[in-house]
Amino acid sequence: MMLKAVILIGGPQKGTRFRPLSLDVPKPLFPVAGLPMVQHHIEACASVPDIREILLLGYFPAQQLQQFVADMIAAYKIRIRYLQEYQALGTAGGIYHFRDQISSGNPDAFFVLNGDVCGDFPLQEILNFHTSLSTPSLITIMGTEATRQQSTMYGCIVEDKETHQILHYVEKPSTFVSNLINCGVYICSPDIFKRVGEIFNSRQDFYSCEDSEGTESIQLEQDILMPIAGTGQAYVYTTDRWWSQIKTAGSAIYANRHYLQLYHKTKNERLAVNGPDKPTIIGDVYIHPTATVDPSALLGPNVSVGKNAVIGAGVRIRESIILGNTTIQEHSCVLYTVVGWNSTVGAWTRLEGTPCDPNPNKPFAKMDNVPLFNAEGKLNPSITILGCNVTVPSEVIVLNSIVLPYKDLPRSYKNEIIL
């Protein structure tokens, strides 16, 4: 069998809710649990023996991804290419635009993964399910269960419980449709291009010649899944493994925690361990080999420390991401915070945020992507985020605040956006 994988990574106009973290680095390259977000997708694809090539699709300038792609080829010994769209083509438009690249070599099927989801992707299992179907499937979706309230924020799937055929699909319905939601991970048969081609051509007739702007933005969800649902050509594979979207900067902390947890199963050597002349580690912690952490520091649970970061004596960090070239001076405390690249945090300072984790008492609860402001125009409590090149003085508190890049903070802040 010969397979390919396509990872949709979007472009600079996307991921706005991820600012200020996506101001310096394309969102798909933001490090979660020590690896760029999309590397987790690549790692999952590279572990499926039949996947021979991985294609990244998006409209970031190619030079922003060049180094990353080269590093990935070296790390996973697999063909990886970045295909740059000339404009945002939509989730299916990009796949259709590059259909020749995807179909070259006649793959039996190809995976499609959205770049802004994270999880323990059961790719081999979806493949086995897809290939074992008695009637061939044009597209098989990975689905998972959500709570009744939250399901309407996702694409909702109604399935035939016996055959797992998709009977009905609605993207973000206004009323309750189903608990089963689309995870943004698909496996497609190459025959799907014919279907997308038909939709594309019907669009061509629809738009007049002058207005050919929006023609090619074809969405996989609304334009392909909705019409295919109920024709017996779309199926759903339901998983109960961990899955989430990464829409807001706050969800990066949540994803960080879960990817670190997954390392127990897959890549134990990435987790820091306790030992003489080493910092004290609680729970799951990733420390980049080039980072310097004082042995009297206490890290964890769920902390990632990036390249060349320096963590001083007596520092306490939990549930946080410390990005590259950052210095945290002695006896400071960092909780539920993302500290941006090249930042400096003084001594005896406290950076603290408020997690917006899923409700642990509700089975299948997902993370809420809370808006930045509430109805009164006040900032919703969220994790604290420092953009890149921020300096925080000694002996101050920064609570539930978002600091844009290149700021020198003069004092303490709480519940503020510091522009």
Summary of the structure (lengths in Angstrom):
residues: 419
radius of gyration: 22.3
end to end distance: 53.2
largest distance: 71.8
contacts: 1450
relative contact order: 0.12
helix: 25%
strand: 29%
